Amino acid sequence: MSPATAPSRIPPSATSSACSDLSRNYLNGTIPRVWSTLPLFNLSLQGNRISGKIPPELGRFPVIQSMNLENNRLEGHIPEELGNVISLQRLDMQGTAMYGPIPLSISFLKHLTELRISDLDGPSMTFPPLQNAKILTELVLRNCSISGEIPPYMGTMEYLKVL
């Protein structure tokens, strides 16, 4: 199968879709900025060849609950604007070529139940501020150059099952 480019123009019939699962294809190119206007609840681009930076416009997703960008060729920083997606419950950004630190705006994601970030290049960083994510059940921060102590609030996260 030959590689395909992530379409920047979405057919009108697809804009009412609640779920866009394009996982494990051969999509390449960048994430189109226009996608942030789609009324998606779920966006999964896992296991493609998507490259470039995550567009800051993705911080404007109106109702998205799950965003899976794992195992792509994404680079650059995690955009601060992702902290504006207050409906976000699941964020997966493992296995990319991105670099840290994890933005402070991640603390605004109060509905987050799963956060998976791995393989962030860059200088050492402190543990991200997750004290507002009180219903977090899974937290994976593997190979992110985090140093220092685990914050005391982690001991009060009663729903946390995977750390």
ROSE-4610 file (N, C-alpha, C; in Angstrom, 1 decimal, always signed):
// ROSE-4610
residu = [M/M/M/S/S/S/P/P/P/A/A/A/T/T/T/A/A/A/P/P/P/S/S/S/R/R/R/I/I/I/P/P/P/P/P/P/S/S/S/A/A/A/T/T/T/S/S/S/S/S/S/A/A/A/C/C/C/S/S/S/D/D/D/L/L/L/S/S/S/R/R/R/N/N/N/Y/Y/Y/L/L/L/N/N/N/G/G/G/T/T/T/I/I/I/P/P/P/R/R/R/V/V/V/W/W/W/S/S/S/T/T/T/L/L/L/P/P/P/L/L/L/F/F/F/N/N/N/L/L/L/S/S/S/L/L/L/Q/Q/Q/G/G/G/N/N/N/R/R/R/I/I/I/S/S/S/G/G/G/K/K/K/I/I/I/P/P/P/P/P/P/E/E/E/L/L/L/G/G/G/R/R/R/F/F/F/P/P/P/V/V/V/I/I/I/Q/Q/Q/S/S/S/M/M/M/N/N/N/L/L/L/E/E/E/N/N/N/N/N/N/R/R/R/L/L/L/E/E/E/G/G/G/H/H/H/I/I/I/P/P/P/E/E/E/E/E/E/L/L/L/G/G/G/N/N/N/V/V/V/I/I/I/S/S/S/L/L/L/Q/Q/Q/R/R/R/L/L/L/D/D/D/M/M/M/Q/Q/Q/G/G/G/T/T/T/A/A/A/M/M/M/Y/Y/Y/G/G/G/P/P/P/I/I/I/P/P/P/L/L/L/S/S/S/I/I/I/S/S/S/F/F/F/L/L/L/K/K/K/H/H/H/L/L/L/T/T/T/E/E/E/L/L/L/R/R/R/I/I/I/S/S/S/D/D/D/L/L/L/D/D/D/G/G/G/P/P/P/S/S/S/M/M/M/T/T/T/F/F/F/P/P/P/P/P/P/L/L/L/Q/Q/Q/N/N/N/A/A/A/K/K/K/I/I/I/L/L/L/T/T/T/E/E/E/L/L/L/V/V/V/L/L/L/R/R/R/N/N/N/C/C/C/S/S/S/I/I/I/S/S/S/G/G/G/E/E/E/I/I/I/P/P/P/P/P/P/Y/Y/Y/M/M/M/G/G/G/T/T/T/M/M/M/E/E/E/Y/Y/Y/L/L/L/K/K/K/V/V/V/L/L/L]
num = [1/1/1/2/2/2/3/3/3/4/4/4/5/5/5/6/6/6/7/7/7/8/8/8/9/9/9/10/10/10/11/11/11/12/12/12/13/13/13/14/14/14/15/15/15/16/16/16/17/17/17/18/18/18/19/19/19/20/20/20/21/21/21/22/22/22/23/23/23/24/24/24/25/25/25/26/26/26/27/27/27/28/28/28/29/29/29/30/30/30/31/31/31/32/32/32/33/33/33/34/34/34/35/35/35/36/36/36/37/37/37/38/38/38/39/39/39/40/40/40/41/41/41/42/42/42/43/43/43/44/44/44/45/45/45/46/46/46/47/47/47/48/48/48/49/49/49/50/50/50/51/51/51/52/52/52/53/53/53/54/54/54/55/55/55/56/56/56/57/57/57/58/58/58/59/59/59/60/60/60/61/61/61/62/62/62/63/63/63/64/64/64/65/65/65/66/66/66/67/67/67/68/68/68/69/69/69/70/70/70/71/71/71/72/72/72/73/73/73/74/74/74/75/75/75/76/76/76/77/77/77/78/78/78/79/79/79/80/80/80/81/81/81/82/82/82/83/83/83/84/84/84/85/85/85/86/86/86/87/87/87/88/88/88/89/89/89/90/90/90/91/91/91/92/92/92/93/93/93/94/94/94/95/95/95/96/96/96/97/97/97/98/98/98/99/99/99/100/100/100/101/101/101/102/102/102/103/103/103/104/104/104/105/105/105/106/106/106/107/107/107/108/108/108/109/109/109/110/110/110/111/111/111/112/112/112/113/113/113/114/114/114/115/115/115/116/116/116/117/117/117/118/118/118/119/119/119/120/120/120/121/121/121/122/122/122/123/123/123/124/124/124/125/125/125/126/126/126/127/127/127/128/128/128/129/129/129/130/130/130/131/131/131/132/132/132/133/133/133/134/134/134/135/135/135/136/136/136/137/137/137/138/138/138/139/139/139/140/140/140/141/141/141/142/142/142/143/143/143/144/144/144/145/145/145/146/146/146/147/147/147/148/148/148/149/149/149/150/150/150/151/151/151/152/152/152/153/153/153/154/154/154/155/155/155/156/156/156/157/157/157/158/158/158/159/159/159/160/160/160/161/161/161/162/162/162/163/163/163]
x = [+0.9/+0.0/+0.9/+0.6/+1.4/+1.0/+1.9/+1.5/+0.5/-0.3/-1.3/-1.1/-1.5/-1.4/-2.7/-2.6/-3.8/-4.6/-5.8/-6.6/-6.8/-6.6/-6.9/-8.3/-8.9/-10.3/-11.1/-12.0/-12.9/-14.2/-14.7/-16.0/-17.1/-18.1/-19.1/-19.9/-20.0/-20.7/-19.9/-18.6/-17.8/-17.7/-18.2/-18.0/-19.1/-20.0/-21.0/-20.6/-19.5/-19.1/-18.6/-18.9/-18.5/-17.1/-16.7/-15.5/-14.7/-13.4/-12.5/-11.3/-11.4/-10.3/-9.6/-8.4/-7.6/-6.3/-6.4/-5.3/-4.7/-3.4/-2.6/-2.9/-2.7/-2.7/-1.3/-1.2/+0.1/+0.0/-0.8/-1.0/+0.3/+0.6/+1.8/+1.4/+2.3/+2.0/+1.8/+1.2/+0.9/-0.5/-0.8/-2.2/-2.8/-3.8/-4.4/-5.1/-4.8/-5.3/-6.8/-7.4/-8.9/-9.6/-8.9/-9.6/-10.1/-9.5/-9.9/-11.4/-11.9/-13.3/-14.3/-13.9/-14.8/-15.4/-16.7/-17.3/-17.0/-15.7/-15.3/-15.3/-15.7/-15.5/-14.2/-13.8/-12.6/-11.8/-10.5/-9.6/-8.4/-8.3/-7.2/-6.4/-5.1/-4.2/-3.1/-3.2/-2.2/-1.6/-0.3/+0.4/+0.5/+0.6/+0.7/+2.1/+2.3/+3.6/+3.4/+2.4/+2.1/+3.4/+3.8/+5.0/+4.6/+5.7/+5.5/+5.0/+4.6/+4.2/+2.7/+2.3/+0.8/+0.3/-0.6/-1.1/-1.7/-1.4/-2.0/-3.5/-4.0/-5.5/-6.2/-5.5/-6.2/-6.7/-6.2/-6.6/-8.0/-8.6/-9.9/-11.0/-10.6/-11.6/-12.8/-14.0/-15.1/-15.6/-15.6/-16.1/-15.3/-14.1/-13.3/-13.0/-13.1/-12.9/-11.7/-11.3/-10.2/-9.3/-8.0/-7.1/-5.9/-5.7/-4.6/-3.7/-2.5/-1.5/-0.3/-0.4/+0.8/+1.4/+2.7/+3.5/+3.3/+3.7/+3.8/+5.1/+5.4/+6.7/+6.5/+5.7/+5.4/+6.6/+6.8/+8.0/+7.6/+8.5/+8.2/+7.7/+7.3/+6.7/+5.2/+4.8/+3.3/+2.7/+1.8/+1.2/+0.5/+0.8/+0.1/-1.4/-1.8/-3.3/-4.1/-3.4/-4.1/-4.8/-4.3/-4.9/-6.3/-6.6/-7.9/-9.0/-8.7/-9.6/-10.2/-11.0/-11.5/-12.3/-12.9/-13.6/-12.8/-11.5/-10.5/-10.5/-10.7/-10.6/-9.4/-9.0/-7.9/-7.0/-5.7/-4.6/-3.5/-3.2/-2.1/-1.1/+0.1/+1.2/+2.5/+2.4/+3.6/+4.3/+5.6/+6.3/+6.4/+6.6/+6.8/+8.2/+8.5/+9.8/+9.7/+8.7/+8.5/+9.5/+9.5/+10.4/+9.6/+10.1/+9.5/+9.9/+9.4/+8.6/+7.2/+6.5/+5.1/+4.5/+3.6/+3.1/+2.3/+2.5/+1.7/+0.2/-0.2/-1.7/-2.3/-1.5/-2.1/-2.9/-2.6/-3.3/-4.8/-5.1/-6.5/-7.4/-6.9/-7.7/-8.3/-9.3/-9.9/-10.7/-11.1/-11.8/-10.9/-9.6/-8.7/-8.7/-8.9/-8.9/-7.6/-7.1/-5.9/-5.0/-3.7/-2.7/-1.5/-1.1/+0.1/+1.0/+2.2/+3.2/+4.5/+5.2/+6.5/+7.5/+8.7/+9.8/+10.0/+9.8/+10.1/+11.6/+12.1/+13.5/+13.6/+14.8/+15.0/+15.5/+15.7/+16.3/+15.3/+15.9/+15.2/+14.1/+12.9/+11.8/+11.2/+10.4/+9.8/+8.5/+8.0/+6.7/+5.6/+4.8/+3.8/+2.7/+2.1/+1.0/-0.3/-0.6/-1.8/-2.7/-2.6/-3.4/-4.9/-5.2/-6.6/-7.3/-6.5/-7.0/-7.3/-8.3/-8.7/-9.3/-9.8/-10.3/-9.4/-8.1/-7.1/-7.0/-7.1/-7.0/-5.7/-5.2/-4.0/-3.0/-1.8/-0.8/+0.5/+0.9/+2.2/+3.0/+4.1/+5.1/+6.5/+6.6/+7.8/+8.8/+10.1/+11.2/+10.9/+10.5/+10.2/+11.2/+12.3/+13.3/+12.8/+11.9/+11.3/+12.3/+12.6/+13.5/+12.8/+13.4/+12.8/+11.9/+11.1/+10.2/+8.9/+8.2/+6.8/+6.0/+5.2/+4.4/+3.5/+3.4/+2.5/+1.1/+0.5/-0.9/-1.1/-0.1/-0.3/-0.8/-0.5/-1.0/-2.5/-3.1/-4.5/-5.4/-4.8/-5.5/-6.2/-7.4/-8.0/-8.4/-8.5/-8.9/-7.7/-6.5/-5.3/-5.0/-5.0/-4.7/-3.4/-3.0/-1.8/-0.9/+0.3/+1.3/+2.6]
y = [-1.2/+0.0/+1.2/+2.2/+3.4/+4.4/+5.3/+6.3/+7.3/+7.8/+8.8/+10.0/+11.1/+12.4/+12.6/+13.1/+13.4/+14.5/+14.3/+15.2/+16.5/+17.7/+18.9/+19.4/+18.8/+19.1/+17.9/+18.1/+17.0/+17.1/+16.1/+16.2/+16.6/+17.5/+17.9/+16.8/+15.7/+14.6/+14.1/+14.3/+13.8/+14.7/+16.0/+16.9/+16.7/+15.9/+15.7/+14.4/+13.8/+12.5/+12.8/+11.9/+12.1/+11.5/+10.6/+9.9/+9.8/+10.1/+9.9/+9.0/+7.8/+6.8/+6.5/+7.1/+6.9/+6.1/+5.3/+4.6/+3.6/+3.4/+2.4/+2.3/+3.5/+3.6/+4.0/+4.6/+5.1/+6.6/+7.2/+8.7/+9.4/+10.4/+11.2/+12.7/+13.6/+15.0/+15.5/+16.7/+17.3/+17.2/+17.6/+17.6/+18.9/+18.9/+20.1/+21.0/+22.2/+23.2/+23.2/+23.1/+23.2/+22.1/+21.0/+19.9/+20.4/+21.4/+21.9/+22.4/+22.6/+23.1/+22.0/+20.8/+19.7/+19.3/+18.9/+18.5/+17.1/+16.8/+15.4/+15.2/+14.0/+13.5/+12.7/+12.1/+11.2/+11.5/+11.7/+11.8/+10.8/+9.8/+8.8/+8.8/+9.2/+9.1/+8.2/+7.4/+6.4/+5.6/+5.5/+4.5/+4.9/+6.2/+6.7/+7.3/+8.1/+8.8/+10.3/+10.8/+12.2/+12.9/+14.0/+14.7/+16.2/+16.9/+18.3/+18.6/+19.8/+20.2/+20.0/+19.8/+19.8/+21.2/+21.5/+22.9/+23.4/+24.6/+25.2/+25.3/+25.3/+25.4/+24.1/+23.0/+21.9/+22.2/+23.2/+23.7/+24.3/+24.4/+25.0/+23.9/+22.6/+21.6/+21.8/+21.9/+22.3/+21.2/+20.0/+18.9/+17.7/+17.7/+16.5/+15.9/+14.6/+13.9/+13.0/+12.5/+11.6/+12.0/+12.2/+12.5/+11.6/+10.7/+9.8/+10.1/+10.6/+11.0/+10.1/+9.0/+8.1/+7.5/+7.2/+6.6/+7.2/+8.5/+9.3/+10.0/+10.8/+11.5/+13.0/+13.2/+14.6/+15.2/+16.5/+17.1/+18.4/+19.1/+20.4/+20.2/+21.3/+21.3/+20.8/+20.3/+20.1/+21.5/+21.9/+23.2/+23.5/+24.7/+25.2/+25.2/+25.4/+25.6/+24.3/+23.1/+21.9/+22.0/+22.9/+23.1/+23.7/+24.3/+24.9/+23.9/+22.7/+21.6/+21.0/+21.8/+21.3/+20.1/+19.7/+18.5/+17.2/+17.4/+16.3/+15.3/+14.1/+13.0/+12.1/+11.9/+11.0/+11.7/+11.8/+12.3/+11.4/+10.9/+9.9/+10.5/+10.7/+11.2/+10.5/+9.2/+8.3/+8.1/+7.9/+7.5/+8.5/+9.7/+10.8/+11.3/+12.3/+12.9/+14.3/+14.5/+15.8/+16.1/+17.3/+17.6/+18.4/+18.4/+19.0/+20.5/+21.0/+20.4/+20.2/+19.4/+19.3/+20.6/+21.2/+22.6/+22.6/+23.8/+24.0/+24.0/+24.3/+24.4/+23.0/+21.9/+20.6/+20.6/+21.4/+21.5/+21.9/+22.5/+22.9/+21.8/+20.7/+19.5/+18.7/+19.2/+18.7/+17.4/+17.1/+15.9/+14.8/+15.0/+14.0/+12.7/+11.6/+10.3/+9.5/+9.8/+9.1/+10.1/+10.1/+10.9/+10.0/+9.9/+9.1/+9.9/+10.3/+11.0/+10.3/+10.0/+9.4/+9.9/+9.7/+9.9/+11.4/+12.3/+13.7/+14.0/+14.6/+15.0/+16.4/+16.7/+18.1/+18.0/+19.2/+19.3/+18.7/+18.5/+17.9/+18.9/+18.3/+19.1/+18.5/+19.3/+18.9/+18.2/+17.5/+16.7/+17.7/+17.4/+18.3/+18.5/+19.7/+20.0/+19.4/+18.3/+17.5/+17.4/+18.3/+18.3/+18.5/+19.2/+19.4/+18.2/+17.3/+16.1/+15.0/+15.3/+14.5/+13.1/+13.0/+11.7/+10.9/+11.3/+10.6/+9.1/+8.2/+6.8/+6.2/+6.7/+6.3/+7.4/+7.3/+8.3/+7.6/+7.8/+7.3/+8.5/+8.7/+9.7/+9.0/+8.2/+7.4/+8.2/+8.2/+8.7/+10.2/+11.0/+12.4/+13.3/+12.8/+13.6/+14.4/+13.7/+14.3/+14.0/+15.1/+14.9/+15.5/+15.3/+15.8/+14.8/+15.2/+14.4/+14.2/+13.1/+12.9/+13.8/+14.7/+15.6/+14.9/+15.4/+14.8/+14.6/+15.5/+15.4/+14.1/+13.4/+12.2/+11.1/+11.2/+10.3/+10.4/+11.5/+11.8/+11.5/+11.0/+10.7/+9.4/+9.3/+8.1/+7.2/+7.7/+6.9/+6.4/+6.9/+6.5/+5.0/+4.3/+2.8/+2.5/+3.3/+3.0/+4.3/+4.0/+5.1/+4.6]
z = [+0.0/+0.0/+0.0/-0.8/-0.9/+0.2/+0.6/+1.6/+1.1/+1.9/+1.6/+2.5/+2.0/+2.8/+3.5/+4.8/+5.6/+4.8/+4.5/+3.7/+4.5/+3.9/+4.5/+4.3/+3.2/+2.9/+3.3/+4.2/+4.6/+3.9/+3.3/+2.7/+3.7/+3.2/+4.1/+4.8/+4.2/+4.9/+6.1/+6.1/+7.2/+8.4/+8.2/+9.3/+10.4/+10.2/+11.3/+12.1/+11.7/+12.3/+13.7/+14.7/+16.0/+16.3/+15.4/+15.6/+14.3/+14.4/+13.2/+13.6/+13.2/+13.6/+12.3/+12.1/+11.0/+11.4/+12.4/+13.0/+12.0/+12.2/+11.5/+10.0/+9.4/+7.9/+7.5/+6.4/+5.9/+5.6/+6.4/+6.3/+6.6/+5.8/+6.1/+5.9/+6.1/+6.0/+7.4/+7.5/+8.8/+9.1/+10.4/+10.8/+10.3/+9.5/+9.0/+10.1/+10.1/+11.1/+11.0/+9.9/+9.7/+10.5/+10.8/+11.6/+12.9/+13.5/+14.8/+14.8/+13.6/+13.5/+13.5/+13.3/+13.2/+14.6/+14.6/+15.9/+16.3/+16.4/+16.8/+18.3/+18.7/+20.1/+20.2/+19.1/+19.1/+17.8/+18.0/+16.9/+17.2/+16.3/+16.5/+15.2/+15.3/+14.2/+14.5/+15.5/+16.0/+14.8/+14.9/+14.0/+12.6/+12.3/+10.9/+10.7/+9.8/+9.5/+9.5/+10.3/+10.4/+11.0/+10.4/+10.8/+11.1/+11.4/+11.7/+13.1/+13.4/+14.7/+14.9/+16.1/+16.4/+16.3/+15.4/+15.2/+16.5/+16.9/+18.1/+18.0/+16.8/+16.5/+17.1/+17.3/+17.9/+19.4/+19.9/+21.2/+21.2/+20.0/+19.8/+19.5/+19.6/+19.4/+20.3/+19.8/+20.6/+21.6/+21.2/+22.1/+22.2/+21.7/+21.6/+23.0/+23.2/+24.4/+24.4/+23.2/+23.1/+21.9/+22.1/+21.1/+21.2/+20.2/+20.1/+19.0/+19.3/+18.3/+18.4/+19.1/+19.4/+18.1/+18.2/+17.2/+15.8/+15.8/+14.6/+14.6/+13.6/+13.5/+13.9/+14.8/+15.3/+16.0/+15.8/+16.4/+17.0/+17.7/+18.3/+19.7/+20.3/+21.7/+21.6/+22.8/+22.9/+23.1/+22.3/+22.3/+23.6/+24.2/+25.4/+25.2/+23.9/+23.6/+23.9/+24.0/+24.3/+25.7/+26.5/+27.8/+27.8/+26.6/+26.4/+26.1/+25.8/+25.4/+26.7/+27.4/+28.7/+28.7/+27.5/+27.4/+27.3/+27.1/+26.9/+28.0/+27.8/+28.8/+28.6/+27.3/+27.0/+26.0/+26.4/+25.6/+25.5/+24.3/+24.1/+23.1/+23.5/+22.6/+22.9/+22.9/+23.1/+21.7/+21.8/+20.6/+19.5/+19.8/+18.8/+18.9/+18.1/+18.2/+18.8/+19.7/+20.3/+21.4/+21.9/+23.0/+24.0/+25.3/+26.4/+26.6/+27.6/+28.7/+28.4/+29.3/+29.2/+29.6/+28.8/+29.2/+30.5/+31.2/+32.4/+32.2/+31.0/+30.7/+30.8/+30.9/+31.1/+32.4/+33.3/+34.6/+34.5/+33.3/+33.1/+32.7/+32.4/+31.9/+33.0/+33.6/+34.8/+34.6/+33.3/+33.0/+32.5/+32.6/+32.1/+32.9/+32.2/+32.9/+32.5/+31.3/+30.8/+30.1/+30.6/+30.0/+29.7/+28.5/+28.1/+27.2/+27.7/+27.0/+27.2/+26.1/+26.2/+25.2/+25.5/+24.6/+24.2/+25.2/+25.0/+25.1/+24.1/+24.1/+24.8/+25.1/+25.7/+27.1/+27.7/+29.1/+30.1/+31.3/+32.4/+32.8/+33.2/+33.6/+34.9/+35.6/+36.8/+36.5/+37.4/+37.3/+36.8/+35.8/+35.4/+36.4/+36.4/+37.4/+37.1/+37.7/+37.4/+38.6/+39.6/+40.8/+40.5/+39.4/+39.0/+38.3/+37.9/+37.2/+38.2/+39.0/+40.1/+39.8/+38.5/+38.1/+37.2/+37.2/+36.4/+36.8/+35.9/+36.2/+35.7/+34.6/+34.0/+33.7/+34.2/+33.9/+33.5/+32.2/+31.7/+31.3/+31.9/+31.5/+31.4/+30.4/+30.2/+29.4/+29.8/+29.1/+28.7/+29.7/+29.5/+30.2/+30.7/+31.3/+32.6/+33.3/+34.5/+35.7/+36.4/+37.6/+38.8/+39.9/+41.2/+41.8/+42.8/+43.5/+42.9/+43.2/+42.8/+43.8/+43.2/+44.1/+45.1/+46.3/+47.3/+46.9/+46.0/+45.6/+44.8/+44.3/+43.6/+44.6/+45.8/+46.8/+47.1/+46.7/+47.0/+45.8/+44.7/+43.5/+43.6/+44.1/+44.5/+43.3/+42.1/+41.0/+40.2/+40.5/+39.7/+39.9/+38.8/+38.8/+38.1/+37.1/+36.4/+36.5/+37.0/+37.2/+36.7]
